[in-house]
Amino acid sequence: MFRSYKEARKFVHSLKLKGLKEWYQYCKSGKKPDDIPTHPRDAYLNDGWIDWINWLGTGYSDQG
């Protein structure tokens, strides 16, 4: 079971990642808690998901 979108996003913002590439590196690092989804779009699509910018808190788009 995953954390609520709001709580998960708050956690992810605290990581201060700079983009999608850093997100996936973090997910592969083994540090990500089990209750934070690797693929948040799939997990929260109908439950709060907006976009990657909102999830990461970057303020800009980074597809790389």
C-alpha positions, 0 to 999 in steps of 0.5 A, a space after each residue: 500500500 502506498 502513501 497518499 499522493 499528498 504525503 508521498 509528494 511531500 517526501 519526494 520534494 524533500 529529496 530535492 531531486 532535479 529531474 526525472 533522471 535523478 528520480 529513477 537513479 534514486 529509485 534504483 539506489 535502494 533508498 526509496 521506501 516501499 510505500 513510495 511508488 517508482 511509477 507514481 503516474 500509474 499509482 496516482 493517476 486517478 488519485 491526485 496525479 498532475 505531472 512530473 513537475 508537480 511530483 518532483 517539485 522542480 518547477 520545470 520539465 526534465 524528460 531526460 
